[in-house]
Amino acid sequence: MKKICALGVLIYLSLNVLGQDDITRSELVGSNNPLEYSASFLTIAPDSRAGAMGDVGAATSPDYNSMKWNPAKYGFIESDMGIAVSLTPWLRNLVDDINLYNLSFYKRIDKKQTVAASLVYFDLGEIQFTNNEGEYNGQHLPYEMSIDVAYARAFSERISGGIAFRYIRSDITGGAVVESTETNAGNAVAADVSLYYLNDEVKLNDQKHEFSLGLNISNIGSKISYTEIQKDFIPTNLKIGTAFKYNIDDYNSLTLALDLNKLLIPTPSYQVNDSTFFGESSDVSVPEGMIQSFSDAPGGWEEELNEIKYSVGAEYWYANQFAVRAGYFHEHETKGNRKYFTLGAGLRLNVFTIDFSYLVPVKQNNPLANTMRFTLGLDFQAFRAQNKEG
């Protein structure tokens, strides 16, 4: 029953069957008015490093999973080739067979250019359908996935840019009929545009430190449709971040990072009666929706600011071999109310990197409680070097 309810919520959201009560302007800012979009799996952190740092990643140092956070970072990645696989058991407090898998790969072309690819697969387990009388009506293995390819280039010693292309498929209904409406798998294409700035010569106390900035506009693309009559926005997102790595000495370093996120999709409007209307129509094109998203909140600028999510994270490294991480993610209570602390650790063993993260929600009985992530990375450059030494 839990599994059926979980899928019902997904279908319900994807079809935008969301009612809104009458409301007055004085109540708008404090009312629950989350943004509506489909393919929400694209907003889940797929790897353990960022997942342990409160989901920050726009300006942290480049790694295997930069595709999700800022593809431009691949322009400054140190190794010439690497691959990583991640596993996230999802919503374990509700069901026991939903998992998010992530496979990432990158390859340097030369000192300035890098190509990368990734596959995200969201396995929603097995769902059994019933009719209105509760009788068995078939089963389905729902899933969502994205296939990404990216190109990153270092324009100078401190600035790089990246572009990524993404194919998205969301099959959560199995062609089931929902409230007399035939459904189908949703398909969409999207792109990311990103920049990364790195200054590794910031001098403090006769020691060199690193300061970085990152920007990524992700999921700029087509709408996705599960029916013939309704098209939904995908989570187009503006991410801006900064990070500072303080090198305590030759063996110890501490990085502090901050990310701000703003979904570039329209805010749902409110209509009190035939003559009173708050906000703007969300039935617009993707470019119009991106521009409109900065000023269309029915509650004005106060509600608009509530749509900004922020993440803070910290990462401590000892001898570039052992890492301890922690972070915090905050989303306003009227825009989704996801608030949680994260922690984790990483271990670098010449060729392999192993990372783990754990999520602790602010409130009890949260479906995200006890979320764990596991990541295993392989550095091909270190692997070749080890073989030569052998």
C-alpha positions in Angstrom: 0.0 0.0 0.0 2.9 2.4 0.8 4.3 1.8 -2.7 1.0 2.4 -4.4 0.5 5.6 -2.4 4.0 6.8 -3.4 3.3 6.2 -7.1 -0.1 7.9 -6.7 1.6 11.0 -5.4 4.0 11.0 -8.4 1.2 10.6 -10.9 -0.8 13.2 -9.1 2.0 15.8 -9.3 3.0 14.9 -12.8 -0.6 15.6 -14.0 -0.7 18.8 -12.0 -4.0 17.9 -10.4 -3.4 20.5 -7.7 -6.2 22.5 -6.2 -5.8 25.9 -4.7 -8.1 27.4 -2.1 -9.3 31.0 -2.2 -6.9 33.3 -0.4 -6.4 37.0 0.3 -3.2 39.0 -0.5 -2.3 39.3 3.2 -2.2 35.5 3.4 -0.1 34.9 0.3 3.4 35.0 1.6 2.7 32.6 4.4 0.6 30.2 2.4 1.9 26.9 0.9 2.6 27.6 -2.8 5.4 25.2 -4.1 6.6 25.4 -7.7 5.1 22.7 -10.0 7.3 20.6 -12.3 7.9 17.1 -13.4 11.0 14.9 -13.6 11.8 15.9 -10.0 14.5 13.2 -9.8 16.8 15.7 -11.6 16.9 17.7 -8.3 18.2 14.8 -6.2 21.9 14.8 -5.3 23.2 11.6 -7.0 26.7 11.4 -5.3 28.0 11.1 -1.8 30.5 14.0 -1.7 28.0 16.7 -2.5 25.3 14.8 -0.6 27.5 15.0 2.6 28.0 18.8 2.2 24.4 19.9 2.1 24.1 19.5 -1.7 26.7 22.1 -2.5 28.8 21.7 -5.7 28.8 24.8 -7.9 32.2 25.9 -6.8 33.8 23.0 -5.0 36.9 21.4 -6.5 36.3 19.3 -9.7 35.5 15.6 -9.2 33.9 12.7 -11.0 30.4 14.0 -10.5 30.8 17.6 -11.6 28.2 16.9 -14.4 25.4 17.4 -11.9 26.7 20.5 -10.1 28.8 22.4 -12.7 30.1 20.8 -15.9 32.6 23.7 -16.3 34.6 22.3 -13.4 35.8 19.4 -15.7 38.0 22.0 -17.4 40.2 22.0 -14.3 40.0 18.4 -13.2 43.5 17.1 -12.4 43.3 13.4 -13.6 43.1 12.7 -17.3 40.3 10.1 -17.0 38.0 8.7 -14.3 34.8 6.9 -13.7 32.4 6.7 -10.7 29.3 4.8 -9.7 26.9 6.0 -7.0 23.9 4.3 -5.2 21.2 6.2 -3.2 18.5 4.1 -1.6 15.6 6.5 -1.7 12.6 7.1 0.7 13.5 4.1 2.8 11.0 5.2 5.5 8.2 4.6 3.0 9.3 1.8 0.6 12.2 -0.6 0.4 12.9 -0.9 -3.4 13.3 2.7 -4.7 16.9 3.4 -5.7 18.8 6.2 -7.5 21.8 5.0 -9.6 24.4 7.4 -11.1 27.3 6.5 -13.5 29.7 9.3 -14.4 32.7 9.3 -16.7 35.2 12.0 -17.9 38.2 12.1 -20.3 40.6 14.9 -20.9 41.2 15.6 -24.6 44.2 17.9 -23.8 45.3 20.3 -21.1 42.3 22.7 -21.8 39.5 20.4 -23.0 37.5 17.6 -21.3 34.5 15.6 -22.3 32.2 13.8 -19.9 29.1 11.7 -19.8 26.7 10.4 -17.1 23.7 8.2 -16.7 21.1 8.8 -13.9 18.6 6.0 -13.4 15.8 6.3 -10.9 14.3 2.9 -10.2 10.8 3.1 -8.6 10.5 -0.6 -7.9 7.4 -2.6 -8.8 3.9 -1.1 -8.7 0.7 -3.1 -8.8 -2.4 -1.3 -10.2 -6.0 -1.8 -9.1 -9.3 -0.6 -10.4 -11.9 1.4 -8.5 -13.2 -1.8 -7.0 -9.7 -2.7 -5.7 -9.2 -5.6 -8.2 -5.8 -6.3 -9.6 -5.3 -4.5 -12.9 -1.7 -5.3 -13.9 1.7 -4.2 -12.7 4.5 -1.9 -13.9 8.2 -1.2 -13.3 8.3 2.6 -13.2 11.5 4.5 -13.8 13.0 7.8 -14.7 16.4 8.4 -16.3 18.7 11.0 -17.9 21.6 10.6 -20.3 24.1 13.5 -20.3 27.1 14.4 -22.4 29.2 17.5 -21.7 32.2 19.5 -23.0 34.3 21.7 -20.8 37.1 24.1 -21.8 39.6 26.1 -19.8 39.6 29.6 -21.3 42.5 30.8 -19.2 44.4 29.6 -16.1 41.5 30.7 -13.9 38.2 30.5 -16.0 36.5 27.6 -17.6 33.2 27.1 -19.3 31.0 24.1 -20.0 27.9 23.0 -21.9 26.0 19.8 -21.4 23.1 18.1 -23.3 20.6 15.9 -21.7 17.9 13.4 -22.7 15.2 12.8 -20.1 12.7 9.9 -20.0 10.1 9.5 -17.3 7.9 6.4 -17.4 6.0 6.4 -14.1 2.5 5.4 -15.2 3.0 2.5 -17.6 0.3 3.8 -19.9 -2.3 3.6 -17.1 -5.6 5.4 -17.4 -5.8 8.0 -14.6 -9.3 9.6 -14.0 -10.3 8.7 -17.5 -7.1 10.2 -19.0 -4.7 8.0 -20.9 -1.1 8.5 -19.9 2.2 7.8 -21.6 6.0 8.0 -20.8 7.3 11.6 -20.9 10.4 12.6 -22.9 12.3 15.8 -23.0 15.7 17.3 -24.0 17.6 19.9 -22.1 21.0 21.7 -21.9 23.2 23.2 -19.2 25.4 26.3 -19.5 28.1 26.8 -16.8 31.1 28.8 -15.8 33.8 28.2 -13.2 36.4 30.5 -11.7 39.4 29.2 -9.7 42.2 31.3 -8.1 44.6 28.9 -6.3 47.1 31.6 -5.4 45.2 33.5 -2.6 47.9 34.3 0.0 47.2 34.3 3.7 49.7 33.8 6.5 52.4 32.9 3.9 50.3 30.1 2.6 48.5 29.7 -0.7 44.8 29.0 -0.6 42.0 28.6 -3.2 39.0 30.7 -3.9 36.4 29.7 -6.5 33.1 30.7 -8.0 30.6 28.7 -10.0 27.5 29.3 -12.0 25.3 26.7 -13.7 21.9 27.1 -15.5 20.7 23.6 -15.8 17.8 21.8 -17.6 17.1 24.5 -20.1 14.8 22.5 -22.5 11.5 21.3 -23.6 8.5 20.6 -21.5 7.6 17.1 -20.6 4.1 15.5 -21.2 2.4 12.5 -19.7 -0.9 13.1 -21.4 -2.1 14.6 -24.7 -3.5 17.7 -23.0 -1.0 18.7 -20.4 2.7 19.7 -20.7 4.8 20.3 -17.6 8.0 22.2 -16.9 11.1 20.4 -16.0 13.2 21.8 -13.1 15.2 24.5 -15.0 17.5 25.8 -12.3 19.9 28.7 -11.7 22.8 27.7 -9.3 25.4 30.2 -8.0 28.1 29.1 -5.6 31.4 30.0 -4.0 34.0 28.1 -2.1 37.2 28.8 -0.2 39.8 26.2 0.6 42.1 27.0 3.5 45.3 25.1 3.5 46.1 24.8 7.2 49.5 23.2 6.5 51.0 20.6 4.1 48.7 17.9 5.4 45.5 19.6 6.5 42.9 21.6 4.6 39.4 22.9 5.2 36.9 24.0 2.5 33.8 26.1 3.2 31.2 26.3 0.4 27.8 28.0 -0.2 25.3 27.5 -3.0 22.1 29.4 -3.9 19.5 27.8 -6.1 16.5 29.4 -7.9 14.1 27.4 -10.1 13.5 29.2 -13.3 9.9 28.1 -13.7 6.6 30.0 -13.1 5.1 30.4 -9.7 1.5 29.1 -9.5 -1.0 31.9 -9.4 -4.0 32.5 -7.1 -7.5 33.4 -8.3 -9.9 34.4 -5.5 -12.9 35.0 -7.7 -13.8 36.0 -11.3 -12.3 39.5 -10.8 -9.4 39.1 -8.3 -6.3 37.4 -9.6 -2.9 37.2 -8.0 0.3 36.4 -9.9 0.7 35.6 -13.6 -0.4 32.7 -15.8 2.0 29.7 -15.8 0.7 28.6 -19.3 3.7 30.1 -21.1 6.7 28.9 -23.1 9.9 27.8 -21.5 11.9 31.1 -22.3 8.9 33.2 -21.0 8.7 31.0 -17.9 12.4 31.5 -17.2 12.2 35.3 -17.4 8.8 35.4 -15.6 10.1 33.3 -12.7 12.0 36.3 -11.2 8.9 38.4 -10.7 5.7 36.4 -10.9 5.2 35.3 -7.3 1.7 36.2 -6.1 3.1 37.4 -2.7 5.6 39.8 -4.3 9.3 40.0 -3.7 9.0 38.4 -0.2 7.6 35.2 -1.7 10.1 35.4 -4.6 13.0 35.4 -2.1 11.4 32.4 -0.4 11.9 30.5 -3.6 15.7 30.7 -3.2 17.2 27.5 -1.6 20.6 27.6 0.0 23.2 25.0 0.9 26.3 25.3 3.1 28.9 22.7 3.4 32.4 22.0 4.8 35.1 19.5 3.8 38.2 18.6 5.8 41.0 16.7 4.2 44.0 15.0 5.8 47.0 14.3 3.6 44.6 14.2 0.6 43.7 10.7 1.7 40.9 11.0 4.3 38.0 13.5 4.3 35.2 14.4 6.8 32.2 16.4 5.5 29.1 18.1 6.8 26.5 20.5 5.5 23.0 22.0 5.7 20.2 22.3 3.1 17.4 24.8 3.5 14.1 25.2 1.5 11.4 27.6 2.8 8.4 25.9 4.4 6.0 27.3 1.8 8.1 26.1 -1.1 8.7 22.4 -0.2 10.0 22.6 3.3 13.1 20.4 2.8 15.4 21.2 5.7 18.2 18.8 6.7 21.7 18.3 7.9 24.2 16.1 6.2 27.5 14.4 7.1 29.8 12.0 5.5 33.4 10.8 4.9 35.7 10.0 2.0 38.8 7.8 1.6 41.3 8.0 -1.2 43.3 4.8 -1.8 45.7 5.6 -4.7 43.4 4.2 -7.5 40.0 4.2 -5.8 38.0 6.8 -4.0 35.2 5.7 -1.6 32.6 8.2 -0.3 29.6 7.9 2.0 27.0 10.4 3.2 24.1 10.4 5.6 21.1 12.7 5.9 19.5 14.0 9.1 16.2 15.9 8.7 15.5 18.9 11.0 12.0 17.4 11.8 11.2 13.9 12.8 9.1 11.5 10.7 10.5 13.0 7.5 10.5 10.6 4.5 14.1 11.6 3.7 15.3 10.5 7.1 18.2 8.0 7.1 19.0 8.6 3.4 22.4 7.2 2.7 24.6 7.5 -0.4 27.6 5.5 -1.6 30.1 6.4 -4.3 33.0 4.5 -5.7 35.4 6.2 -8.0 38.3 4.9 -10.2 41.2 7.2 -11.3 42.6 5.8 -14.5 45.7 8.0 -14.4 46.6 6.7 -10.9 45.9 3.2 -12.1 48.3 3.5 -15.0 50.9 5.1 -12.8 50.6 2.2 -10.3 51.0 -0.4 -13.0 54.2 1.3 -14.3 55.6 1.3 -10.8 54.8 -2.4 -10.5 
